[in-house]
Amino acid sequence: MEKKIFGAATFFGMTAIILGAFGAHALKKVLSVEQLVTFETGVKYQMYHALFLLFLGLNNHLNNKIKKTIVVLTIFGIIFFSGSIYLLATDSLNDFNFKIIGFITPIGGVLLTVSWAILMIHFLKKKA
């Protein structure tokens, strides 16, 4: 289980760095300041949750069932939240109107929030 979690964490961390650099350099020339800030929000949340996945992988106080639930919610949350933000921020660069997928962003946010909530509930229930 930990190997899969570390794989996901390192993939999302690495791609956050790549996308952040891409946004700061290549997209800086073609997007507005507001669009760049939006893109950067996606990068930040992706990196925060890559680190969250690393924490989960290193944590020995969670059973595999809880870890798996949190990991699945986090992965889909990153894809829905950050992924939709990347598409929405760069919408002006193509002919497809990504605004029609805007409803995915809050779904991703809810998935990320629920993953944190499950972790919090688990630790609050745990006896010292």
Buried (B, 14 or more C-beta within 10 A) or exposed (E): BEEBBBEBBBBBBEBBBEBBEBBEEEBEEEBEEEBBEBBBBBBBBBBBBBBBBBEBBEBEEBEEEBBBBBBEBBBBBBBBBBBBBBBBBBBEEEEEEBEEBBEBBEBBBBBBEBBBEBBEEBEEEEEE
